């Protein structure tokens, strides 16, 4: 069995006692994430929410015993409470070796609670696409997980299904309107609203609808995106209340009239009200718990490579009112998720992070230094030193372009040698940042107490010089150039004259919109094989999309798909269920 995140627990066959569960391990037995989660001693979420934060049962809608939604009426009651301090967890550029961002978010939150700090965690919901594709699950790992793990990974409270249905309702209304006479004069060739499904299915990227004659509508080209790339997902994650949600849904541009100039809005089709009805429960934040019985809010889940990569504004703001400290994550590396967290979410919601935790592993850094996947467990100081350029650029971006203090979390693996750890710590010291070895995968919150103390020392004593990567008054093209040159290390940014003309035309009405670059997460460049910290490269913008309801411009860089495909051996092949209902194969 492959260990996903750092550390091997119980390898010597001893009995290990924690404050949340007592487990026995036979010699050589390494428990998988799902096995650990299935032995968790969960507490009823209604009682736990009251115990930890004084939330009355009347404000919670339970989904079974261990999941609940928080009412928006209660959220509104909190608006005059003071805000806690916001801590962002991000990572180096992802590799097949794994980094452990969600695991670290959970471990850090548990550790801060162990230290007596009133702390909440805010996470994104997993998508079924990657769960059955590559990831096999996304609820943390080892002894730093949120539970019930199977429920969180599989359907959860139905939020993603509701988003998909709301999106596809609008798709159906568009085709139905044209079928019944097209009073709005929609140009069928300029419809920009695709359909969505929460699964990696490359065969649906480009399809033809309306086949079979006039009774089935009209023939046209269409396509599917994955649910997490839907503008409805982005809207749900950025909306502040029901009224804002409905207004944003109404502002969605689905296409243009035959004059090629006049936009058609979802509100023109009277779609936004019924879409908001479908999302009436999805807009409420979800409460679950960690293995150590600490509360976590899990809500929303846009990808950071093809969307803006953050949990909902509602969940984050609610957590800040309830807790003194909030630990949240942004998807993929600090060049993608963290940048969008800052330039889109923080800008729109008025959030101000206090510090950033940058997660790295020695294995991942060696991969960036040129080591092949099969040799990552072997000591290689030269490769580690070479791969540290990736970490160095992320640190510089966080400190210089985000204006935030940074702590490097070394997510520990048992294969890490003392010499490698010493080299990384020294490298971080030369960059002016502290590197803390954390063993939360192995030990839960106990293994992240040093990390928690390092973070608390910063957020309790320093005022960050927080800034955005670009000014909102910069031109749309100028914003794209700022991200690519400042953060990605690019020398040039290119696009066709037609694309630049489109951006110029949008300047009048949408010039203050932030930019959401859809780019490979595997590299600072648009080439996923370019490891480390490439410089001198060119970022080509192949397409731009106006997400008017969400309030940003999507710029697609390189060969980036908004509908992923499954790998050669998808995780779905190992996921199974026993006769007694026990699920296996989720990581």
Beta strands, then each sheet from edge to edge (+ up, - down):
strand 1: 15-17
strand 2: 22-24
strand 3: 60-62
strand 4: 68-70
strand 5: 85-91
strand 6: 119-123
strand 7: 140-141
strand 8: 144-147
strand 9: 195-197
strand 10: 207-209
strand 11: 220-222
strand 12: 224-226
strand 13: 253-256
strand 14: 263-265
strand 15: 286-290
strand 16: 295-298
strand 17: 325-333
strand 18: 353-360
strand 19: 406-411
strand 20: 434-438
strand 21: 492-494
strand 22: 514-518
strand 23: 538-547
strand 24: 552-557
strand 25: 576-577
strand 26: 583-584
sheet 1: 1+ 2-
sheet 2: 3+ 4- 15+ 8- 7+
sheet 3: 3+ 4- 15+ 16- 6- 17- 5- 18- 19- 20-
sheet 4: 9+ 12+
sheet 5: 10+ 11-
sheet 6: 13+ 14-
sheet 7: 21+ 23+ 24- 22-
sheet 8: 25+ 26-
end
